[in-house]
């Protein structure tokens, strides 16, 4: 049960945001509804998300695995649900998406670089972060400095999303169900 009302004031910004969200995702995203209680926060958050969407130095699949690993570590069910749908849209194999919360138990599903990226995302997400010099060096060598900076900023952004959504009490909105292949009877 959300800890904040998901019926914010119907400002022009919320009406435009709701229209865009329905057009893009098929429904109005609950985090947007929660942020809608504070127009300046909502607008700043939307600007940040739109800017982050333009970052292209890091492979989209790696970025997605980092986001999912961070969300799983925080245990944000809304982010995991949306992340499943987003990964499906990106073409990330369902087996990888489903294994992210327990990636250490199925290392054969991932490449060595994907494992390093998820380890880094989790280490960054810990309170306090547990990133080691060795892990950072390894990723810089493999990704380059620009992509490493993007990876770090992406995980930090997912920490914001997951922690805010968890604090608001947001849970699944049914995105992952839209990706599942129906079973025959």
N, C-alpha and C positions, 0 to 999 in steps of 0.2 A: 504494500500500500504506500503510495507516494506520501512523503512528509510535507509536501507543498502542493497547493492546488494547481491542477493542470488546466485551469480556465482563467488565464490572465486577462487583464483589460484588453478590449478589442481596439487597440490603437492601429493607426495606419501601418506602422512597422510590423505588428503582429499579423495583420491581414495579408500584407505582402509576403511575409515570411511563411505563413500558412499556405498560401497559394503556391509559392516556390517549392515548399516541402512536399506537398501533395503531388505536384507535377514531377518532381525528381524521384521521390521515394514511394509514392503511392499513399502516403498518409502523413499527417503532421507529427514530427518527431517530438516525443515527450520532453527531451532536454530543452528544445526551443520553447515549448510551452512553459516550462519552469523558469527559464531565463526571461520570459516575457513579462515577468513581474517587475523587471528593472530594465527599461529601454536602453540605457547607456551600456550596461553589462552585456545585454543581448547584442547590440550593435558591435561592440568591441570584439565579442566572441565570434560573431559571424565574419567580421573582417579578418580575424586571425585564421579561422578555418579556410576561408577563401584564399588567403595568401599561402597557407601551408599546402593547399591543393596544387599549387603551381611549382612546388619544389620537385625537381626531377633528377637530382644527382644520384639518388639511391634507387635501386631497382624496386619497382612497385611491389613485387612479391615479397622481397625481404622486408620492406617497410611494413607490409601487412602482417607478417609474422611477428615483427617486433611489437606492433600495436596489440595484437592478440595476446602475446605473452605477457605484456604489461597489464592488460585488462584482466587476464586470468589470475595473475598474481594478486591483484587488488580484489578479485572476485566480484567484478561488476557485471551482473547478469545482463543489464541493458547493453553494455558494450560488447559482450560476447555474442549476444543475439544479433545485433546489428553487424558485428564483425563477420559473423558467419555469412550473412547476406552479401556484405561488401566483398569478401573473399571470393564468393561464388561469382559475383559480377566481374571481378578481376581475372577470373579463370584459374584461381589457385585450386589445386585438387582438393576435393572434399576430405580425403583421408588426412591431408596435412592440417587443414583447418580443425578437424575434429580432434587431432592428436596434440594440438598446441598446449592445452592445459596440463598435459602429462607428457611433454616432449622428451623428457629424460628416460621414460619407460619405452620409447619407440624410436631410438636414434636412427634406425635404418630407414625411416620414412623421410628423413631430412638430409640435405647435403651438409658437409662440414661447416660451410659458411653460414647456412641457415641456423645450425646449432649454436654457433658463436653469436649470431645476432640475437637469438632468443635468450642466451645466457646473459648477454649485455643488457637487454631490456629488463630482465628480472633483477639483475644487480643494480641497475639504476632505480628500479621501482622500490627496492627495499628501503625501510626507514631504520637507520640511515643507509644511504647507498653503499653498495659493496663492490663497486667497479674497481678492478685491479689495474695497475700500470700494464701488466702483461696482456690482459684482455684488450685494453684500449689500443696498445701497440699493434697487436695482431689484426685488429679490425682496420686500423689506419693503413697497414701494409696491404691488406686485401681489398679494401674499399676505396682508399684515397682519402685525403683530409676533407674534401668537400662533402663526400657522401657520409663520412663519419660524423661531421657536424650535423648533417641532415638527420641521420639516424638518432643522434642524441636529442635534437630538438623535437623529433617526432615522438620519441618515447616520453619526453617531458610533457608534450601536449596530450598524449594519451593518459598520462598520470593525472593531469588536470581533469580531462573528461571523466575518467573512471572514478576519481575521488569525488567530484561534484555529483555525478549521477548516483553514486552509492550514498552520499550524504543526503541527497534529495529523496532517496528511497525508490528510485526508478528501477523497474524490472523489465523483463522481456516485453517487446511490443509485437512479437510474432514474425519477425523478419526471417529467422532461420527456418520456420515452417514453410515459407514460400519457396525455399530452395530444395526441399526434400523430394525425392522421387517417390511417388505414391506406390505402395505395395499392392499387388493384385491379390484377390481373394479366391 
